[in-house]
């Protein structure tokens, strides 16, 4: 990356240790990283990345964009209306007459419409139309503006819905879209009983493949199927009969969808929720663990999957098959003991005020769980830290050379010279640090604790319940626990089950204020 101020070899513009946010060049890198995180469903990590751009040293358009994105995340993924509205209003204040302000007004209109604040909604939609008359949101804004004007004239009792408490949650569909491979140039799919190949865009007739194997290449001009070019941008493969499709040595229930973009292939397993859980629970928790712990894990995994599905209708997939969502091993991971846990809890989910809860979980809390707000800057009433005597402390140590740490930070968009000091500040209720203060030759900056841990490597720096010691050449870290520390501790669930707690008691302990509900129409 170049700069008009200094030659590339002398760049000091992307560091976390200098007043680098004043340089506009760092903003696209952070914004791009946050966008990727959001696309992958890692919305909490995206939230902290966008937060970095709200520093007043960044150019105003990047601050406005970050507030716009944060407002959208808080509203869509966390139902945090108060803080979501505050960020959207900040975006408007920073770009009152520009396109970012127009989009913020549109989102405010949608929020006010949902809250039956119809006069405010109509005004917000009107401002959105004025600022971006030919924008993609304009037709919707015009329709809803007129609707809100009509509704604002009606008596309140005719427009205010009655509050409904429920323990049954309708589910029109329990099919999930799970991304099981990304960035491949070539794929080889197989199915012993044969399969159907269907072009979703209608550019190619459906074909029955009796030999049960097919090779898909992601050429820059389009996909090739067994060496033959096709205009299809999306293919779906369905097994014949009860057979299962296989890809990359792993067999999957349901269907496999292949999408093409710029020479790369994305493979999505379209699978029923309960079949998906059969491949998740044994990958997230050993099948040999107590059955009540496995059942608690099944409830959490089911709730998390449906929570994401409900909020990702505009994305290509609902979940990743990695720790970024939940680890999913397809049909090869199925085990009789975890199958039993899934079947026993079929359709059961955790609800908060009648809606799906965000059931975050981690490996080990190290003796105390953490407030969600202290980790990612946004909180939920049922994700509060508490003493956790069931979870072992699991102490760990890790050392990293300062040169390596500087290199890691540089690759993440930071040029760092001569680290002098690393301090962990603002401890949460569990002792996890909220802020990492990094000092170097050219200045000081603060990073959220979980973001710093992500830079170092979450498998190496196992938690933010940690303490730093610095020598001339190394940063030594020691701490307890494994994971972010929010929600259910898997090791804690194991211990509770061993001591006789039921799955219901386990989830009640880790997600207070939630209730157990059931998805209706689950096949």
C-alpha positions as CSV (number, residue, x, y, z in Angstrom):
1,X,0.0,0.0,0.0
2,X,1.4,3.4,-0.9
3,X,1.1,6.9,0.5
4,X,1.6,10.3,-1.0
5,X,3.4,11.3,2.1
6,X,6.2,8.7,2.4
7,X,7.6,5.9,0.2
8,X,6.2,2.4,0.9
9,X,9.3,1.3,2.8
10,X,8.8,4.0,5.3
11,X,5.0,3.6,5.9
12,X,3.9,4.1,9.4
13,X,0.2,4.4,8.5
14,X,-1.4,1.2,9.3
15,X,-0.2,0.7,12.8
16,X,-2.1,0.1,16.0
17,X,0.7,1.8,17.9
18,X,0.7,5.3,16.3
19,X,-1.9,7.9,15.5
20,X,-2.6,5.8,12.4
21,X,-6.4,6.3,12.2
22,X,-5.7,9.8,10.9
23,X,-4.5,8.2,7.7
24,X,-7.4,7.2,5.4
25,X,-5.5,4.2,4.0
26,X,-6.2,2.0,7.0
27,X,-9.9,2.5,6.8
28,X,-10.6,0.3,3.7
29,X,-8.7,-2.6,5.3
30,X,-10.6,-2.5,8.5
31,X,-13.9,-2.0,6.7
32,X,-13.1,-4.9,4.3
33,X,-12.3,-7.2,7.2
34,X,-15.5,-6.3,9.0
35,X,-17.5,-6.9,5.8
36,X,-16.0,-10.4,5.4
37,X,-16.8,-11.2,9.0
38,X,-20.4,-10.0,8.6
39,X,-20.8,-12.0,5.4
40,X,-19.6,-15.1,7.2
41,X,-22.1,-14.6,10.0
42,X,-19.5,-13.5,12.6
43,X,-21.5,-10.4,13.4
44,X,-20.2,-9.9,16.9
45,X,-16.6,-9.8,15.6
46,X,-17.7,-7.5,12.7
47,X,-19.3,-5.2,15.3
48,X,-15.9,-4.7,17.1
49,X,-14.1,-4.2,13.7
50,X,-16.6,-1.5,12.6
51,X,-16.3,0.0,16.1
52,X,-12.6,0.7,15.4
53,X,-13.6,2.9,12.5
54,X,-15.8,5.2,14.7
55,X,-12.7,6.8,16.1
56,X,-12.9,10.5,15.3
57,X,-9.4,10.4,13.8
58,X,-10.8,8.5,10.8
59,X,-12.3,10.5,7.9
60,X,-16.0,11.3,8.4
61,X,-17.3,9.1,5.6
62,X,-15.7,6.0,7.2
63,X,-17.1,6.9,10.6
64,X,-20.5,7.4,9.1
65,X,-20.3,4.0,7.3
66,X,-19.2,2.3,10.4
67,X,-22.1,3.7,12.5
68,X,-24.5,2.7,9.7
69,X,-23.2,-0.9,9.7
70,X,-23.2,-1.1,13.5
71,X,-26.7,0.2,13.7
72,X,-27.8,-2.5,11.2
73,X,-26.0,-5.3,13.1
74,X,-27.5,-4.2,16.4
75,X,-31.0,-4.1,14.9
76,X,-30.9,-7.2,12.8
77,X,-28.9,-9.6,14.8
78,X,-29.3,-8.5,18.4
79,X,-32.7,-6.7,18.5
80,X,-30.9,-3.8,20.3
81,X,-33.2,-1.0,19.2
82,X,-31.9,1.7,21.5
83,X,-28.3,1.4,20.6
84,X,-29.1,0.6,17.0
85,X,-31.1,3.8,16.7
86,X,-28.3,5.8,18.3
87,X,-25.7,4.6,15.8
88,X,-28.0,5.3,12.8
89,X,-28.6,8.8,14.2
90,X,-24.9,9.3,14.4
91,X,-24.5,8.2,10.8
92,X,-27.1,10.8,9.8
93,X,-25.3,13.5,11.8
94,X,-22.0,12.7,10.1
95,X,-23.5,12.5,6.6
96,X,-26.7,14.5,6.8
97,X,-27.0,15.2,3.1
98,X,-25.2,12.2,1.5
99,X,-26.0,8.6,0.5
100,X,-24.9,7.2,3.9
101,X,-27.3,9.5,5.6
102,X,-30.0,8.4,3.2
103,X,-29.5,4.8,4.0
104,X,-29.4,5.5,7.7
105,X,-32.8,7.4,7.4
106,X,-34.2,4.3,5.6
107,X,-33.1,2.0,8.4
108,X,-34.5,4.4,10.9
109,X,-37.8,4.4,9.0
110,X,-37.9,0.6,9.1
111,X,-37.2,0.6,12.8
112,X,-39.9,3.2,13.6
113,X,-42.3,1.3,11.3
114,X,-41.7,-1.9,13.3
115,X,-42.2,0.0,16.6
116,X,-45.5,1.6,15.3
117,X,-43.9,5.1,15.5
118,X,-45.6,5.9,12.3
119,X,-45.2,9.7,12.1
120,X,-41.4,9.4,12.7
121,X,-41.2,6.5,10.2
122,X,-42.9,8.6,7.5
123,X,-40.5,11.5,8.2
124,X,-37.5,9.2,8.0
125,X,-38.6,7.6,4.8
126,X,-39.3,11.0,3.3
127,X,-35.7,12.2,4.1
128,X,-34.4,8.9,2.6
129,X,-36.3,9.6,-0.6
130,X,-35.1,13.3,-0.8
131,X,-31.5,12.4,-0.3
132,X,-31.4,9.4,-2.7
133,X,-34.4,9.8,-5.1
134,X,-33.1,7.1,-7.5
135,X,-31.7,4.8,-4.8
136,X,-32.4,1.1,-4.5
137,X,-34.5,1.7,-1.4
138,X,-36.7,4.4,-2.9
139,X,-39.7,2.3,-4.1
140,X,-39.9,0.6,-0.7
141,X,-39.5,3.9,1.1
142,X,-42.3,5.5,-0.9
143,X,-44.7,2.7,-0.3
144,X,-44.0,2.6,3.5
145,X,-44.0,6.4,3.8
146,X,-47.6,6.5,2.4
147,X,-48.6,3.5,4.5
148,X,-47.2,5.2,7.7
149,X,-49.0,8.4,6.9
150,X,-52.3,6.5,6.8
151,X,-51.6,4.5,9.9
152,X,-50.6,7.6,11.9
153,X,-54.1,8.9,11.5
154,X,-55.8,5.8,13.0
155,X,-56.7,5.4,16.7
156,X,-53.9,3.7,18.6
157,X,-56.0,0.7,19.7
158,X,-56.5,-0.2,16.0
159,X,-52.7,-0.4,15.2
160,X,-51.1,-1.6,18.4
161,X,-50.7,-5.4,18.5
162,X,-51.3,-7.3,21.7
163,X,-48.3,-8.6,23.5
164,X,-48.0,-12.4,23.1
165,X,-46.1,-14.7,25.4
166,X,-45.5,-18.1,23.8
167,X,-43.6,-21.3,24.1
168,X,-44.3,-22.4,20.6
169,X,-42.4,-20.8,17.7
170,X,-43.8,-21.4,14.1
171,X,-41.1,-22.5,11.7
172,X,-42.2,-22.3,8.0
173,X,-39.0,-24.0,7.0
174,X,-36.2,-25.8,8.9
175,X,-34.0,-26.2,5.9
176,X,-30.5,-24.8,6.5
177,X,-27.9,-23.6,4.1
178,X,-24.5,-24.6,5.5
179,X,-21.3,-23.5,3.7
180,X,-19.0,-26.6,3.7
181,X,-16.3,-25.4,1.3
182,X,-15.2,-22.0,0.0
183,X,-12.6,-20.8,-2.5
184,X,-12.2,-24.1,-4.4
185,X,-11.2,-24.1,-8.0
186,X,-12.2,-27.7,-8.6
187,X,-14.7,-30.0,-6.9
188,X,-15.4,-33.7,-7.3
189,X,-18.8,-34.8,-6.1
190,X,-20.0,-38.4,-5.9
191,X,-23.1,-40.4,-4.9
192,X,-23.1,-44.2,-5.1
193,X,-26.7,-44.4,-6.1
194,X,-26.5,-41.6,-8.7
195,X,-27.7,-38.1,-8.6
196,X,-29.6,-35.3,-10.3
197,X,-27.8,-32.2,-11.5
198,X,-30.1,-29.1,-11.7
199,X,-29.2,-25.6,-12.8
200,X,-31.0,-23.3,-10.5
201,X,-31.1,-20.4,-13.0
202,X,-32.7,-22.6,-15.7
203,X,-29.8,-22.3,-18.1
204,X,-29.3,-26.0,-18.2
205,X,-31.7,-29.0,-18.3
206,X,-31.8,-31.2,-15.3
207,X,-29.7,-34.4,-15.9
208,X,-29.7,-37.7,-14.1
209,X,-26.1,-38.9,-13.6
210,X,-26.2,-42.7,-13.3
211,X,-22.4,-43.1,-12.8
212,X,-22.7,-40.9,-9.6
213,X,-19.6,-38.8,-10.1
214,X,-19.1,-35.3,-11.5
215,X,-16.2,-32.8,-11.6
216,X,-16.9,-29.1,-11.4
217,X,-14.3,-26.5,-12.4
218,X,-14.6,-22.9,-11.5
219,X,-13.2,-21.3,-14.6
220,X,-13.1,-17.5,-14.7
221,X,-15.6,-17.5,-17.6
222,X,-18.0,-19.8,-15.8
223,X,-18.4,-23.3,-14.4
224,X,-17.3,-26.4,-16.3
225,X,-19.0,-29.7,-15.7
226,X,-16.9,-32.7,-16.5
227,X,-14.8,-30.4,-18.8
228,X,-17.8,-28.9,-20.7
229,X,-18.6,-25.2,-20.3
230,X,-21.9,-24.0,-18.9
231,X,-23.5,-20.6,-18.3
232,X,-24.9,-21.8,-15.0
233,X,-23.8,-19.8,-12.0
234,X,-25.5,-22.1,-9.5
235,X,-25.9,-25.9,-9.6
236,X,-27.7,-28.2,-7.2
237,X,-27.0,-31.9,-6.9
238,X,-29.6,-34.2,-5.4
239,X,-29.0,-37.9,-4.5
240,X,-31.2,-40.5,-6.1
241,X,-33.1,-42.6,-3.5
242,X,-31.7,-42.7,0.0
243,X,-28.0,-42.4,-1.1
244,X,-25.9,-39.5,0.3
245,X,-23.7,-37.1,-1.7
246,X,-20.0,-37.0,-0.9
247,X,-17.5,-34.2,-1.4
248,X,-13.9,-34.0,-0.3
249,X,-14.1,-37.3,1.4
250,X,-17.1,-36.4,3.6
251,X,-20.7,-37.5,3.0
252,X,-23.6,-35.1,3.6
253,X,-27.3,-35.6,4.0
254,X,-29.6,-33.5,1.9
255,X,-28.5,-31.6,-1.2
256,X,-25.2,-29.9,-2.3
257,X,-25.5,-26.6,-4.0
258,X,-22.5,-25.2,-5.9
259,X,-22.2,-21.4,-6.6
260,X,-19.6,-19.8,-8.9
261,X,-18.0,-16.4,-8.4
262,X,-14.8,-15.1,-10.1
263,X,-13.4,-18.5,-10.7
264,X,-14.1,-19.7,-7.1
265,X,-16.6,-22.3,-6.0
266,X,-18.8,-22.2,-2.9
267,X,-20.4,-25.5,-1.8
268,X,-23.5,-25.3,0.4
269,X,-25.2,-28.3,2.0
270,X,-28.9,-27.7,2.0
271,X,-30.0,-29.9,4.9
272,X,-32.9,-30.3,7.4
273,X,-32.2,-28.8,10.8
274,X,-32.4,-32.1,12.7
275,X,-30.1,-33.9,10.3
276,X,-27.7,-31.0,10.5
277,X,-27.6,-31.3,14.3
278,X,-26.7,-35.0,14.0
279,X,-23.5,-33.7,12.4
280,X,-22.9,-30.8,14.9
281,X,-23.4,-32.2,18.4
282,X,-20.6,-34.9,18.1
283,X,-18.2,-32.3,16.7
284,X,-18.9,-29.8,19.4
285,X,-19.0,-32.2,22.3
286,X,-17.5,-35.7,22.6
287,X,-20.2,-38.4,22.2
288,X,-18.8,-40.2,25.3
289,X,-19.9,-37.3,27.5
290,X,-23.0,-37.6,29.8
291,X,-26.3,-37.7,27.9
292,X,-27.7,-34.6,29.7
293,X,-24.8,-32.5,28.6
294,X,-25.2,-33.8,25.0
295,X,-28.9,-32.9,25.2
296,X,-28.1,-29.4,26.5
297,X,-25.6,-29.0,23.6
298,X,-28.3,-30.1,21.1
299,X,-30.7,-27.5,22.4
300,X,-28.1,-24.7,22.2
301,X,-27.0,-25.8,18.7
302,X,-30.6,-26.0,17.4
303,X,-31.4,-22.5,18.8
304,X,-28.3,-21.0,17.4
305,X,-28.8,-22.4,13.9
306,X,-32.4,-21.1,13.7
307,X,-31.4,-17.7,15.2
308,X,-28.9,-17.3,12.3
309,X,-31.3,-18.6,9.7
310,X,-33.9,-16.1,10.7
311,X,-31.5,-13.2,10.2
312,X,-29.5,-14.3,7.1
313,X,-32.2,-14.5,4.5
314,X,-30.4,-12.0,2.3
315,X,-27.1,-14.0,2.4
316,X,-25.9,-16.9,0.4
317,X,-25.8,-19.2,3.4
318,X,-27.0,-19.4,7.0
319,X,-24.0,-21.0,8.7
320,X,-20.4,-22.0,8.2
321,X,-19.3,-25.5,9.0
322,X,-16.4,-24.3,11.2
323,X,-15.9,-22.8,14.7
324,X,-17.0,-19.4,13.2
325,X,-20.5,-20.8,13.4
326,X,-20.7,-24.4,14.7
327,X,-18.5,-27.3,13.7
328,X,-20.4,-29.5,11.3
329,X,-19.0,-32.9,10.1
330,X,-21.8,-34.0,7.9
331,X,-23.1,-37.6,8.0
332,X,-19.7,-39.0,8.7
333,X,-19.8,-37.5,12.2
334,X,-23.1,-39.2,13.2
335,X,-23.0,-41.2,16.4
336,X,-25.7,-43.1,18.2
337,X,-25.4,-41.3,21.5
338,X,-25.5,-37.8,20.0
339,X,-28.3,-39.0,17.6
340,X,-30.3,-39.9,20.7
341,X,-29.7,-36.4,22.2
342,X,-30.9,-34.7,19.1
343,X,-34.0,-37.0,18.8
344,X,-34.9,-36.6,22.5
345,X,-34.8,-32.8,22.2
346,X,-36.3,-32.6,18.8
347,X,-37.6,-29.1,18.0
348,X,-36.7,-27.7,21.4
349,X,-35.2,-24.2,21.5
350,X,-34.5,-21.5,24.0
351,X,-36.7,-18.4,23.8
352,X,-36.4,-14.9,25.3
353,X,-39.7,-13.0,25.4
354,X,-41.1,-15.4,22.9
355,X,-38.3,-15.2,20.4
356,X,-35.2,-17.3,19.7
357,X,-32.3,-16.6,22.0
358,X,-28.7,-16.1,20.9
359,X,-27.2,-19.3,22.5
360,X,-23.5,-18.5,22.4
361,X,-21.3,-21.2,24.0
362,X,-17.6,-21.9,24.5
363,X,-15.2,-24.6,25.7
364,X,-14.4,-23.6,29.3
365,X,-15.1,-20.5,31.3
366,X,-12.2,-20.9,33.6
367,X,-14.5,-20.6,36.7
368,X,-16.6,-17.5,35.7
369,X,-18.6,-16.7,32.6
370,X,-18.5,-13.1,31.2
371,X,-21.0,-10.4,30.2
372,X,-21.5,-10.4,26.5
373,X,-21.3,-6.6,26.5
374,X,-17.8,-6.8,28.0
375,X,-16.5,-8.9,25.1
376,X,-18.2,-7.4,22.0
377,X,-19.6,-4.1,23.2
378,X,-23.3,-5.1,22.9
379,X,-25.2,-7.1,25.4
380,X,-28.3,-9.2,26.0
381,X,-30.2,-9.7,29.3
382,X,-29.7,-13.4,29.4
383,X,-25.9,-13.4,28.5
384,X,-24.6,-12.1,31.8
385,X,-21.4,-13.3,33.6
386,X,-21.7,-15.5,36.7
387,X,-19.5,-17.6,38.9
388,X,-19.3,-21.0,37.4
389,X,-18.0,-23.6,39.9
390,X,-18.7,-26.4,37.4
391,X,-16.2,-25.3,34.8
392,X,-12.5,-26.2,35.5
393,X,-10.0,-23.4,35.5
394,X,-7.9,-25.0,32.8
395,X,-4.8,-22.8,33.1
396,X,-2.7,-22.2,30.0
397,X,0.5,-20.4,29.0
398,X,1.7,-19.0,25.6
399,X,4.7,-17.0,24.6
400,X,5.1,-15.1,21.4
401,X,8.2,-13.3,20.2
402,X,7.7,-9.5,19.9
403,X,9.0,-9.6,16.3
404,X,6.3,-12.2,15.5
405,X,3.6,-10.2,17.2
406,X,4.6,-7.1,15.2
407,X,4.5,-9.2,12.0
408,X,1.0,-10.6,12.9
409,X,-0.3,-7.1,13.5
410,X,1.3,-5.9,10.3
411,X,-0.5,-8.6,8.3
412,X,-3.7,-7.5,9.9
413,X,-3.2,-4.0,8.6
414,X,-0.7,-2.6,11.1
415,X,2.9,-1.5,10.7
416,X,4.4,-1.8,14.2
417,X,7.8,-0.8,15.3
418,X,9.5,-1.5,18.6
419,X,6.8,-2.8,20.9
420,X,7.5,-1.4,24.3
421,X,4.6,-2.5,26.4
422,X,1.3,-4.5,26.4
423,X,-1.2,-3.9,29.2
424,X,-4.6,-5.5,29.7
425,X,-7.1,-3.1,31.2
426,X,-10.8,-2.8,32.2
427,X,-11.4,-6.3,33.6
428,X,-15.0,-7.6,33.3
429,X,-16.9,-9.6,35.9
430,X,-14.9,-12.8,35.1
431,X,-11.5,-11.1,35.1
432,X,-11.3,-11.1,31.3
433,X,-9.8,-7.9,30.0
434,X,-11.9,-5.7,27.9
435,X,-9.0,-3.5,26.5
436,X,-5.5,-4.3,25.3
437,X,-3.3,-1.2,25.4
438,X,-0.3,-1.6,23.1
439,X,2.5,0.9,23.4
440,X,5.3,1.3,20.9
441,X,7.9,3.8,19.7
442,X,5.4,5.9,17.9
443,X,2.5,6.0,20.3
444,X,-0.3,4.0,22.0
445,X,-3.6,2.5,20.9
446,X,-6.4,0.5,22.6
447,X,-8.0,-2.6,21.1
448,X,-10.9,-4.6,22.4
449,X,-9.7,-7.7,24.2
450,X,-11.3,-10.3,21.9
451,X,-10.0,-8.5,18.8
452,X,-6.5,-8.6,20.2
453,X,-6.9,-12.3,21.0
454,X,-8.0,-12.8,17.4
455,X,-4.9,-11.1,16.2
456,X,-2.6,-13.3,18.3
457,X,-4.6,-16.5,17.5
458,X,-7.6,-17.8,19.5
459,X,-6.1,-21.3,19.6
460,X,-2.9,-20.0,21.2
461,X,-4.2,-17.2,23.4
462,X,-7.0,-19.3,24.7
463,X,-9.0,-16.6,26.5
464,X,-8.9,-13.0,27.5
465,X,-8.9,-14.1,31.2
466,X,-5.1,-13.6,30.9
467,X,-2.2,-11.7,32.3
468,X,0.8,-10.4,30.2
469,X,4.5,-10.3,31.1
470,X,7.0,-8.8,28.8
471,X,10.7,-9.4,28.4
472,X,13.0,-7.7,25.9
473,X,12.1,-10.3,23.2
474,X,8.9,-12.0,24.2
475,X,5.3,-11.4,25.4
476,X,4.4,-14.2,27.9
477,X,0.7,-14.8,28.4
478,X,-0.9,-17.0,31.1
479,X,-4.5,-17.4,31.9
480,X,-7.5,-19.6,32.4
481,X,-10.4,-20.9,30.3
482,X,-10.8,-21.5,26.6
483,X,-13.0,-19.4,24.4
484,X,-14.9,-16.1,24.7
485,X,-16.5,-17.1,28.0
486,X,-20.0,-16.0,27.1
487,X,-23.0,-18.3,27.5
488,X,-22.7,-22.1,28.1
489,X,-19.4,-23.6,29.1
490,X,-19.2,-27.0,27.5
491,X,-16.9,-28.4,30.2
492,X,-19.2,-26.8,32.8
493,X,-22.2,-28.6,31.2
494,X,-20.3,-31.8,31.4
495,X,-19.6,-31.4,35.1
496,X,-23.2,-30.4,35.8
497,X,-24.5,-33.5,34.0
498,X,-22.1,-35.7,35.9
499,X,-23.5,-34.2,39.1
500,X,-27.0,-35.1,38.1
501,X,-28.3,-31.9,36.5
502,X,-30.8,-32.3,33.6
503,X,-30.4,-30.6,30.2
504,X,-33.1,-28.2,31.2
505,X,-31.3,-27.2,34.4
506,X,-28.0,-26.8,32.5
507,X,-29.4,-24.4,29.9
508,X,-31.4,-22.5,32.7
509,X,-28.1,-22.0,34.6
510,X,-26.2,-20.6,31.6
511,X,-29.0,-18.7,30.0
512,X,-31.1,-17.2,32.8
513,X,-34.3,-15.4,31.9
514,X,-34.8,-17.7,28.9
515,X,-37.5,-20.3,28.6
516,X,-37.7,-23.6,26.8
517,X,-39.9,-23.6,23.8
518,X,-40.5,-25.8,20.8
519,X,-40.5,-25.2,17.0
520,X,-43.8,-26.2,15.5
521,X,-44.0,-28.1,12.2
522,X,-40.6,-29.6,12.6
523,X,-40.5,-32.8,10.4
